Amino acid sequence: MRLGHVIGKVTLSVQDPAYKGGRFLLVQPFAREQFAGAPMTPLAKGLSLVVYDNLGADLGHAIGFTEGAEATAPFENPTPVDAFNAAIIEEIFYKPPA
């Protein structure tokens, strides 16, 4: 699982029925500095990703997401999805190794 920051929403004109009840979010993965409390800075083009969300995360939320084969596990039938929102994060406690 990786952590990321929701920076936008994706609007679809046509949606596969497997995605009913959810939506797609644009997410910026956390870098090491964000774990220590640094502000989110824009990434270079192509480094954000689209994450399927059925938990209700919104702009500005920190989320935990899975990628690859694990992202398809919550669906009953084979569904094409690259990343799945598994958690909405409320607090992060970070203590770097000494």
N, CA, C and O atoms as a Tinker XYZ file with bonds, in Angstrom:
   392  protein
     1  N      0.851000   -1.164000    0.000000    73     2
     2  CA     0.000000    0.000000    0.000000    64     1     3
     3  C      0.897000    1.228000    0.000000    63     2     4     5
     4  O      1.926000    1.266000    0.676000    81     3
     5  N      0.496000    2.213000   -0.758000    73     3     6
     6  CA     1.192000    3.499000   -0.804000    64     5     7
     7  C      0.234000    4.588000   -0.345000    63     6     8     9
     8  O     -0.982000    4.399000   -0.357000    81     7
     9  N      0.777000    5.714000    0.054000    73     7    10
    10  CA    -0.039000    6.856000    0.455000    64     9    11
    11  C      0.045000    7.939000   -0.597000    63    10    12    13
    12  O      1.062000    8.098000   -1.272000    81    11
    13  N     -1.054000    8.690000   -0.727000    73    11    14
    14  CA    -1.088000    9.775000   -1.690000    64    13    15
    15  C     -2.047000   10.859000   -1.250000    63    14    16    17
    16  O     -2.798000   10.695000   -0.288000    81    15
    17  N     -2.011000   11.968000   -1.967000    73    15    18
    18  CA    -2.807000   13.147000   -1.679000    64    17    19
    19  C     -3.765000   13.357000   -2.853000    63    18    20    21
    20  O     -3.320000   13.400000   -4.000000    81    19
    21  N     -5.068000   13.488000   -2.592000    73    19    22
    22  CA    -6.052000   13.671000   -3.658000    64    21    23
    23  C     -5.940000   15.102000   -4.168000    63    22    24    25
    24  O     -6.125000   16.056000   -3.413000    81    23
    25  N     -5.633000   15.244000   -5.468000    73    23    26
    26  CA    -5.467000   16.572000   -6.059000    64    25    27
    27  C     -6.534000   16.891000   -7.099000    63    26    28    29
    28  O     -6.561000   18.003000   -7.625000    81    27
    29  N     -7.416000   15.937000   -7.407000    73    27    30
    30  CA    -8.449000   16.210000   -8.384000    64    29    31
    31  C     -9.393000   15.041000   -8.563000    63    30    32    33
    32  O     -9.213000   13.979000   -7.968000    81    31
    33  N    -10.404000   15.254000   -9.394000    73    31    34
    34  CA   -11.384000   14.213000   -9.721000    64    33    35
    35  C    -11.368000   13.999000  -11.223000    63    34    36    37
    36  O    -11.038000   14.909000  -11.983000    81    35
    37  N    -11.722000   12.805000  -11.647000    73    35    38
    38  CA   -11.793000   12.470000  -13.066000    64    37    39
    39  C    -13.259000   12.307000  -13.427000    63    38    40    41
    40  O    -13.998000   11.593000  -12.748000    81    39
    41  N    -13.674000   12.964000  -14.489000    73    39    42
    42  CA   -15.062000   12.877000  -14.953000    64    41    43
    43  C    -15.115000   11.986000  -16.187000    63    42    44    45
    44  O    -14.364000   12.185000  -17.142000    81    43
    45  N    -16.008000   11.004000  -16.158000    73    43    46
    46  CA   -16.161000   10.071000  -17.274000    64    45    47
    47  C    -17.447000   10.380000  -18.029000    63    46    48    49
    48  O    -18.459000   10.724000  -17.419000    81    47
    49  N    -17.412000   10.260000  -19.346000    73    47    50
    50  CA   -18.640000   10.435000  -20.120000    64    49    51
    51  C    -19.414000    9.121000  -20.189000    63    50    52    53
    52  O    -20.642000    9.130000  -20.276000    81    51
    53  N    -18.712000    7.999000  -20.152000    73    51    54
    54  CA   -19.329000    6.666000  -20.135000    64    53    55
    55  C    -18.555000    5.844000  -19.107000    63    54    56    57
    56  O    -17.326000    5.897000  -19.050000    81    55
    57  N    -19.297000    5.080000  -18.291000    73    55    58
    58  CA   -18.647000    4.316000  -17.221000    64    57    59
    59  C    -19.073000    2.862000  -17.295000    63    58    60    61
    60  O    -20.247000    2.573000  -17.529000    81    59
    61  N    -18.151000    1.956000  -17.103000    73    59    62
    62  CA   -18.435000    0.528000  -17.062000    64    61    63
    63  C    -19.304000    0.241000  -15.837000    63    62    64    65
    64  O    -19.063000    0.825000  -14.781000    81    63
    65  N    -20.306000   -0.634000  -15.939000    73    63    66
    66  CA   -21.173000   -0.941000  -14.791000    64    65    67
    67  C    -20.426000   -1.470000  -13.564000    63    66    68    69
    68  O    -20.937000   -1.357000  -12.449000    81    67
    69  N    -19.243000   -2.037000  -13.737000    73    67    70
    70  CA   -18.466000   -2.546000  -12.594000    64    69    71
    71  C    -18.053000   -1.428000  -11.649000    63    70    72    73
    72  O    -17.780000   -1.681000  -10.475000    81    71
    73  N    -18.003000   -0.201000  -12.139000    73    71    74
    74  CA   -17.567000    0.934000  -11.327000    64    73    75
    75  C    -18.717000    1.656000  -10.630000    63    74    76    77
    76  O    -18.512000    2.706000  -10.022000    81    75
    77  N    -19.920000    1.101000  -10.713000    73    75    78
    78  CA   -21.090000    1.750000  -10.102000    64    77    79
    79  C    -20.866000    1.912000   -8.588000    63    78    80    81
    80  O    -20.404000    0.992000   -7.914000    81    79
    81  N    -21.205000    3.097000   -8.078000    73    79    82
    82  CA   -21.063000    3.358000   -6.653000    64    81    83
    83  C    -19.737000    3.982000   -6.270000    63    82    84    85
    84  O    -19.498000    4.250000   -5.093000    81    83
    85  N    -18.872000    4.220000   -7.243000    73    83    86
    86  CA   -17.575000    4.812000   -6.955000    64    85    87
    87  C    -17.241000    5.897000   -7.956000    63    86    88    89
    88  O    -18.060000    6.260000   -8.801000    81    87
    89  N    -16.040000    6.404000   -7.850000    73    87    90
    90  CA   -15.571000    7.432000   -8.783000    64    89    91
    91  C    -14.060000    7.347000   -8.883000    63    90    92    93
    92  O    -13.419000    6.578000   -8.167000    81    91
    93  N    -13.505000    8.136000   -9.769000    73    91    94
    94  CA   -12.065000    8.132000   -9.983000    64    93    95
    95  C    -11.459000    9.442000   -9.492000    63    94    96    97
    96  O    -11.999000   10.524000   -9.726000    81    95
    97  N    -10.327000    9.318000   -8.806000    73    95    98
    98  CA    -9.629000   10.474000   -8.249000    64    97    99
    99  C     -8.237000   10.588000   -8.857000    63    98   100   101
   100  O     -7.617000    9.585000   -9.213000    81    99
   101  N     -7.761000   11.808000   -8.970000    73    99   102
   102  CA    -6.398000   12.056000   -9.392000    64   101   103
   103  C     -5.560000   12.197000   -8.122000    63   102   104   105
   104  O     -5.854000   13.045000   -7.279000    81   103
   105  N     -4.519000   11.374000   -7.978000    73   103   106
   106  CA    -3.764000   11.283000   -6.727000    64   105   107
   107  C     -2.278000   11.524000   -6.985000    63   106   108   109
   108  O     -1.708000   11.024000   -7.954000    81   107
   109  N     -1.675000   12.296000   -6.101000    73   107   110
   110  CA    -0.234000   12.531000   -6.117000    64   109   111
   111  C      0.383000   11.678000   -5.013000    63   110   112   113
   112  O      0.122000   11.921000   -3.835000    81   111
   113  N      1.194000   10.685000   -5.368000    73   111   114
   114  CA     1.834000    9.849000   -4.342000    64   113   115
   115  C      2.727000   10.675000   -3.424000    63   114   116   117
   116  O      3.345000   11.648000   -3.856000    81   115
   117  N      2.790000   10.280000   -2.158000    73   115   118
   118  CA     3.659000   10.956000   -1.194000    64   117   119
   119  C      5.119000   10.670000   -1.529000    63   118   120   121
   120  O      5.477000    9.568000   -1.945000    81   119
   121  N      5.943000   11.680000   -1.339000    73   119   122
   122  CA     7.390000   11.525000   -1.380000    64   121   123
   123  C      7.860000   11.446000    0.075000    63   122   124   125
   124  O      7.078000   11.708000    0.990000    81   123
   125  N      9.094000   11.096000    0.293000    73   123   126
   126  CA     9.625000   10.960000    1.650000    64   125   127
   127  C      9.422000   12.238000    2.476000    63   126   128   129
   128  O      9.156000   12.162000    3.676000    81   127
   129  N      9.546000   13.402000    1.844000    73   127   130
   130  CA     9.425000   14.677000    2.556000    64   129   131
   131  C      8.018000   14.889000    3.123000    63   130   132   133
   132  O      7.875000   15.486000    4.191000    81   131
   133  N      6.982000   14.414000    2.432000    73   131   134
   134  CA     5.612000   14.599000    2.908000    64   133   135
   135  C      5.340000   13.791000    4.170000    63   134   136   137
   136  O      4.504000   14.195000    4.979000    81   135
   137  N      6.005000   12.687000    4.359000    73   135   138
   138  CA     5.832000   11.913000    5.590000    64   137   139
   139  C      6.333000   12.692000    6.798000    63   138   140   141
   140  O      5.815000   12.539000    7.904000    81   139
   141  N      7.334000   13.517000    6.581000    73   139   142
   142  CA     7.904000   14.321000    7.663000    64   141   143
   143  C      7.148000   15.628000    7.866000    63   142   144   145
   144  O      7.518000   16.422000    8.731000    81   143
   145  N      6.088000   15.868000    7.079000    73   143   146
   146  CA     5.268000   17.052000    7.271000    64   145   147
   147  C      5.486000   18.164000    6.269000    63   146   148   149
   148  O      4.885000   19.230000    6.406000    81   147
   149  N      6.324000   17.957000    5.264000    73   147   150
   150  CA     6.549000   18.987000    4.247000    64   149   151
   151  C      5.271000   19.188000    3.432000    63   150   152   153
   152  O      4.505000   18.243000    3.243000    81   151
   153  N      5.035000   20.406000    2.951000    73   151   154
   154  CA     3.833000   20.641000    2.145000    64   153   155
   155  C      3.911000   19.914000    0.808000    63   154   156   157
   156  O      4.999000   19.634000    0.303000    81   155
   157  N      2.760000   19.615000    0.246000    73   155   158
   158  CA     2.709000   18.964000   -1.052000    64   157   159
   159  C      3.134000   19.968000   -2.113000    63   158   160   161
   160  O      2.626000   21.088000   -2.151000    81   159
   161  N      4.055000   19.575000   -2.965000    73   159   162
   162  CA     4.471000   20.414000   -4.065000    64   161   163
   163  C      4.102000   19.697000   -5.353000    63   162   164   165
   164  O      4.128000   18.467000   -5.405000    81   163
   165  N      3.759000   20.446000   -6.389000    73   163   166
   166  CA     3.357000   19.788000   -7.644000    64   165   167
   167  C      4.461000   18.895000   -8.195000    63   166   168   169
   168  O      5.641000   19.244000   -8.165000    81   167
   169  N      4.053000   17.744000   -8.694000    73   167   170
   170  CA     4.997000   16.818000   -9.313000    64   169   171
   171  C      5.125000   17.127000  -10.798000    63   170   172   173
   172  O      4.322000   17.868000  -11.366000    81   171
   173  N      6.134000   16.556000  -11.407000    73   171   174
   174  CA     6.286000   16.679000  -12.852000    64   173   175
   175  C      5.140000   15.958000  -13.550000    63   174   176   177
   176  O      4.542000   15.044000  -12.981000    81   175
   177  N      4.834000   16.358000  -14.759000    73   175   178
   178  CA     3.757000   15.726000  -15.522000    64   177   179
   179  C      3.978000   14.222000  -15.605000    63   178   180   181
   180  O      5.103000   13.755000  -15.779000    81   179
   181  N      2.887000   13.474000  -15.477000    73   179   182
   182  CA     2.949000   12.026000  -15.602000    64   181   183
   183  C      3.211000   11.281000  -14.317000    63   182   184   185
   184  O      3.205000   10.050000  -14.323000    81   183
   185  N      3.445000   11.978000  -13.196000    73   183   186
   186  CA     3.736000   11.285000  -11.946000    64   185   187
   187  C      2.509000   11.115000  -11.056000    63   186   188   189
   188  O      2.582000   10.415000  -10.046000    81   187
   189  N      1.388000   11.735000  -11.405000    73   187   190
   190  CA     0.152000   11.500000  -10.649000    64   189   191
   191  C     -0.537000   10.278000  -11.255000    63   190   192   193
   192  O     -0.193000    9.852000  -12.357000    81   191
   193  N     -1.506000    9.716000  -10.537000    73   191   194
   194  CA    -2.202000    8.541000  -11.053000    64   193   195
   195  C     -3.686000    8.620000  -10.752000    63   194   196   197
   196  O     -4.128000    9.386000   -9.897000    81   195
   197  N     -4.444000    7.808000  -11.478000    73   195   198
   198  CA    -5.888000    7.750000  -11.307000    64   197   199
   199  C     -6.212000    6.559000  -10.416000    63   198   200   201
   200  O     -5.756000    5.443000  -10.663000    81   199
   201  N     -7.015000    6.812000   -9.367000    73   199   202
   202  CA    -7.343000    5.799000   -8.367000    64   201   203
   203  C     -8.863000    5.655000   -8.277000    63   202   204   205
   204  O     -9.570000    6.655000   -8.154000    81   203
   205  N     -9.372000    4.422000   -8.337000    73   203   206
   206  CA   -10.802000    4.181000   -8.138000    64   205   207
   207  C    -11.114000    4.288000   -6.644000    63   206   208   209
   208  O    -10.411000    3.722000   -5.807000    81   207
   209  N    -12.193000    5.034000   -6.324000    73   207   210
   210  CA   -12.544000    5.286000   -4.929000    64   209   211
   211  C    -14.028000    5.007000   -4.702000    63   210   212   213
   212  O    -14.880000    5.571000   -5.388000    81   211
   213  N    -14.334000    4.143000   -3.746000    73   211   214
   214  CA   -15.729000    3.932000   -3.342000    64   213   215
   215  C    -15.917000    4.245000   -1.857000    63   214   216   217
   216  O    -16.941000    3.899000   -1.268000    81   215
   217  N    -14.912000    4.910000   -1.252000    73   215   218
   218  CA   -14.981000    5.264000    0.167000    64   217   219
   219  C    -15.432000    6.701000    0.399000    63   218   220   221
   220  O    -15.861000    7.033000    1.504000    81   219
   221  N    -15.346000    7.558000   -0.609000    73   219   222
   222  CA   -15.785000    8.931000   -0.465000    64   221   223
   223  C    -14.682000    9.928000   -0.167000    63   222   224   225
   224  O    -14.951000   10.974000    0.423000    81   223
   225  N    -13.453000    9.639000   -0.556000    73   223   226
   226  CA   -12.362000   10.601000   -0.362000    64   225   227
   227  C    -12.631000   11.834000   -1.213000    63   226   228   229
   228  O    -13.271000   11.752000   -2.261000    81   227
   229  N    -12.135000   12.979000   -0.748000    73   227   230
   230  CA   -12.373000   14.230000   -1.455000    64   229   231
   231  C    -11.054000   14.977000   -1.637000    63   230   232   233
   232  O    -10.012000   14.538000   -1.152000    81   231
   233  N    -11.106000   16.086000   -2.326000    73   231   234
   234  CA    -9.912000   16.891000   -2.559000    64   233   235
   235  C     -9.206000   17.213000   -1.248000    63   234   236   237
   236  O     -9.847000   17.612000   -0.275000    81   235
   237  N     -7.894000   17.043000   -1.222000    73   235   238
   238  CA    -7.110000   17.349000   -0.042000    64   237   239
   239  C     -6.927000   16.201000    0.926000    63   238   240   241
   240  O     -6.084000   16.290000    1.819000    81   239
   241  N     -7.685000   15.125000    0.782000    73   239   242
   242  CA    -7.548000   13.980000    1.684000    64   241   243
   243  C     -6.276000   13.192000    1.376000    63   242   244   245
   244  O     -5.827000   13.131000    0.232000    81   243
   245  N     -5.715000   12.601000    2.408000    73   243   246
   246  CA    -4.634000   11.629000    2.247000    64   245   247
   247  C     -5.289000   10.260000    2.191000    63   246   248   249
   248  O     -6.168000    9.956000    2.997000    81   247
   249  N     -4.867000    9.436000    1.247000    73   247   250
   250  CA    -5.462000    8.108000    1.103000    64   249   251
   251  C     -4.364000    7.052000    1.017000    63   250   252   253
   252  O     -3.216000    7.349000    0.686000    81   251
   253  N     -4.744000    5.817000    1.321000    73   251   254
   254  CA    -3.887000    4.659000    1.129000    64   253   255
   255  C     -4.427000    3.887000   -0.058000    63   254   256   257
   256  O     -5.606000    3.537000   -0.078000    81   255
   257  N     -3.592000    3.615000   -1.047000    73   255   258
   258  CA    -4.079000    2.931000   -2.241000    64   257   259
   259  C     -3.183000    1.752000   -2.592000    63   258   260   261
   260  O     -1.991000    1.728000   -2.284000    81   259
   261  N     -3.803000    0.776000   -3.248000    73   259   262
   262  CA    -3.076000   -0.395000   -3.729000    64   261   263
   263  C     -3.026000   -0.335000   -5.244000    63   262   264   265
   264  O     -3.870000    0.295000   -5.882000    81   263
   265  N     -2.037000   -0.993000   -5.808000    73   263   266
   266  CA    -1.878000   -0.998000   -7.254000    64   265   267
   267  C     -1.728000   -2.428000   -7.758000    63   266   268   269
   268  O     -1.506000   -3.353000   -6.975000    81   267
   269  N     -1.850000   -2.598000   -9.056000    73   267   270
   270  CA    -1.625000   -3.889000   -9.680000    64   269   271
   271  C     -2.751000   -4.875000   -9.410000    63   270   272   273
   272  O     -3.916000   -4.490000   -9.316000    81   271
   273  N     -2.398000   -6.141000   -9.286000    73   271   274
   274  CA    -3.393000   -7.199000   -9.101000    64   273   275
   275  C     -4.209000   -7.002000   -7.830000    63   274   276   277
   276  O     -5.388000   -7.356000   -7.795000    81   275
   277  N     -3.600000   -6.443000   -6.783000    73   275   278
   278  CA    -4.323000   -6.213000   -5.529000    64   277   279
   279  C     -5.456000   -5.204000   -5.706000    63   278   280   281
   280  O     -6.449000   -5.257000   -4.980000    81   279
   281  N     -5.321000   -4.291000   -6.658000    73   279   282
   282  CA    -6.351000   -3.274000   -6.894000    64   281   283
   283  C     -7.629000   -3.881000   -7.477000    63   282   284   285
   284  O     -8.709000   -3.311000   -7.324000    81   283
   285  N     -7.515000   -5.018000   -8.135000    73   283   286
   286  CA    -8.697000   -5.650000   -8.733000    64   285   287
   287  C     -9.419000   -6.581000   -7.767000    63   286   288   289
   288  O    -10.531000   -7.018000   -8.061000    81   287
   289  N     -8.819000   -6.894000   -6.628000    73   287   290
   290  CA    -9.393000   -7.854000   -5.679000    64   289   291
   291  C    -10.781000   -7.477000   -5.154000    63   290   292   293
   292  O    -11.600000   -8.378000   -4.973000    81   291
   293  N    -11.097000   -6.193000   -4.897000    73   291   294
   294  CA   -12.420000   -5.870000   -4.358000    64   293   295
   295  C    -13.591000   -6.065000   -5.328000    63   294   296   297
   296  O    -14.747000   -6.038000   -4.906000    81   295
   297  N    -13.312000   -6.258000   -6.600000    73   295   298
   298  CA   -14.370000   -6.415000   -7.596000    64   297   299
   299  C    -14.748000   -7.885000   -7.758000    63   298   300   301
   300  O    -13.895000   -8.769000   -7.679000    81   299
   301  N    -16.041000   -8.134000   -7.985000    73   299   302
   302  CA   -16.513000   -9.513000   -8.147000    64   301   303
   303  C    -16.007000  -10.145000   -9.430000    63   302   304   305
   304  O    -15.596000  -11.305000   -9.431000    81   303
   305  N    -16.034000   -9.394000  -10.519000    73   303   306
   306  CA   -15.600000   -9.896000  -11.822000    64   305   307
   307  C    -14.293000   -9.223000  -12.211000    63   306   308   309
   308  O    -13.942000   -8.187000  -11.648000    81   307
   309  N    -13.566000   -9.797000  -13.169000    73   307   310
   310  CA   -12.338000   -9.132000  -13.626000    64   309   311
   311  C    -12.662000   -7.712000  -14.109000    63   310   312   313
   312  O    -13.508000   -7.524000  -14.983000    81   311
   313  N    -11.990000   -6.732000  -13.537000    73   311   314
   314  CA   -12.263000   -5.325000  -13.830000    64   313   315
   315  C    -10.944000   -4.612000  -14.098000    63   314   316   317
   316  O     -9.994000   -4.748000  -13.326000    81   315
   317  N    -10.881000   -3.849000  -15.195000    73   315   318
   318  CA    -9.638000   -3.134000  -15.495000    64   317   319
   319  C     -9.477000   -1.899000  -14.610000    63   318   320   321
   320  O    -10.128000   -0.877000  -14.831000    81   319
   321  N     -8.617000   -2.002000  -13.619000    73   319   322
   322  CA    -8.329000   -0.876000  -12.735000    64   321   323
   323  C     -6.868000   -0.965000  -12.316000    63   322   324   325
   324  O     -6.370000   -2.049000  -12.012000    81   323
   325  N     -6.185000    0.168000  -12.299000    73   323   326
   326  CA    -4.762000    0.180000  -11.952000    64   325   327
   327  C     -4.513000    0.432000  -10.476000    63   326   328   329
   328  O     -3.542000   -0.076000   -9.916000    81   327
   329  N     -5.397000    1.228000   -9.827000    73   327   330
   330  CA    -5.191000    1.570000   -8.416000    64   329   331
   331  C     -6.546000    1.672000   -7.724000    63   330   332   333
   332  O     -7.523000    2.127000   -8.319000    81   331
   333  N     -6.600000    1.245000   -6.457000    73   331   334
   334  CA    -7.845000    1.201000   -5.679000    64   333   335
   335  C     -7.613000    1.873000   -4.328000    63   334   336   337
   336  O     -6.633000    1.574000   -3.646000    81   335
   337  N     -8.508000    2.779000   -3.942000    73   335   338
   338  CA    -8.412000    3.452000   -2.647000    64   337   339
   339  C     -8.848000    2.478000   -1.553000    63   338   340   341
   340  O    -10.002000    2.051000   -1.514000    81   339
   341  N     -7.921000    2.135000   -0.672000    73   339   342
   342  CA    -8.207000    1.178000    0.395000    64   341   343
   343  C     -8.440000    1.843000    1.742000    63   342   344   345
   344  O     -8.969000    1.205000    2.652000    81   343
   345  N     -8.053000    3.133000    1.898000    73   343   346
   346  CA    -8.187000    3.793000    3.197000    64   345   347
   347  C     -8.128000    5.304000    3.039000    63   346   348   349
   348  O     -7.437000    5.826000    2.163000    81   347
   349  N     -8.865000    5.998000    3.903000    73   347   350
   350  CA    -8.740000    7.448000    4.033000    64   349   351
   351  C     -7.947000    7.684000    5.316000    63   350   352   353
   352  O     -8.364000    7.257000    6.393000    81   351
   353  N     -6.821000    8.354000    5.202000    73   351   354
   354  CA    -5.878000    8.527000    6.307000    64   353   355
   355  C     -6.206000    9.803000    7.077000    63   354   356   357
   356  O     -6.363000   10.871000    6.484000    81   355
   357  N     -6.308000    9.686000    8.396000    73   355   358
   358  CA    -6.581000   10.863000    9.217000    64   357   359
   359  C     -5.315000   11.468000    9.798000    63   358   360   361
   360  O     -5.168000   12.691000    9.810000    81   359
   361  N     -4.396000   10.637000   10.281000    73   359   362
   362  CA    -3.158000   11.137000   10.881000    64   361   363
   363  C     -1.988000   10.273000   10.439000    63   362   364   365
   364  O     -2.126000    9.067000   10.232000    81   363
   365  N     -0.840000   10.910000   10.299000    73   363   366
   366  CA     0.376000   10.194000    9.967000    64   365   367
   367  C      1.419000   10.509000   11.041000    63   366   368   369
   368  O      1.743000   11.671000   11.286000    81   367
   369  N      1.934000    9.462000   11.671000    73   367   370
   370  CA     3.014000    9.612000   12.647000    64   369   371
   371  C      4.276000    9.066000   12.004000    63   370   372   373
   372  O      4.343000    7.892000   11.641000    81   371
   373  N      5.259000    9.911000   11.868000    73   371   374
   374  CA     6.473000    9.536000   11.170000    64   373   375
   375  C      7.690000    9.805000   12.044000    63   374   376   377
   376  O      7.892000   10.912000   12.541000    81   375
   377  N      8.489000    8.766000   12.216000    73   375   378
   378  CA     9.747000    8.923000   12.953000    64   377   379
   379  C     10.829000    8.258000   12.121000    63   378   380   381
   380  O     10.900000    7.031000   12.056000    81   379
   381  N     11.688000    9.078000   11.472000    73   379   382
   382  CA    12.715000    8.487000   10.623000    64   381   383
   383  C     13.720000    7.683000   11.438000    63   382   384   385
   384  O     13.932000    7.969000   12.616000    81   383
   385  N     14.334000    6.688000   10.826000    73   383   386
   386  CA    15.332000    5.896000   11.540000    64   385   387
   387  C     16.528000    6.758000   11.932000    63   386   388   389
   388  O     16.871000    7.713000   11.236000    81   387
   389  N     17.143000    6.422000   13.026000    73   387   390
   390  CA    18.301000    7.212000   13.531000    64   389   391
   391  C     19.544000    6.935000   12.744000    63   390   392
   392  O     20.596000    7.507000   13.030000    81   391
